[in-house]
């Protein structure tokens, strides 16, 4: 087992090595960086917590979660990278933002119905309001 010199923690080499997926903004080719800069984020209505990490190439979402310590503080209902759901086994790319998803406060269908009813009420109120004749 080898250790990451920057973090001082052992690297898990039991997993088969796979090439890292690079985003269009990241580096590609022979001059690819040896480390990835990623960010793990938890956001709630009253607080935002973000942890920036440097991980070795080939790291997965689960490695970033372990190193961030946010998984021990919060109980997310899911994981996403830039708003797209992902598995903990997904390979990370340089610059990824891992988001810890919280439970929904309102069911989406009920929220859409409530907004539609509100818009209908507003339209009806506007129809009943008299329009001033500005022609003098």
Buried (B, 14 or more C-beta within 10 A) or exposed (E): EEEBEEBEEEBEEEEEEEEBEBEEEBEEEEEBEEBBBBBBBBEEEEEEBEBEBBBBBBBBBBBBBBBBEBBEEEEBEEBBBEEEEBEBEBBBBBBBBBBBBBEEEEEEEEEEEEEEEEEEEEEEEEEEEEEEEEEE
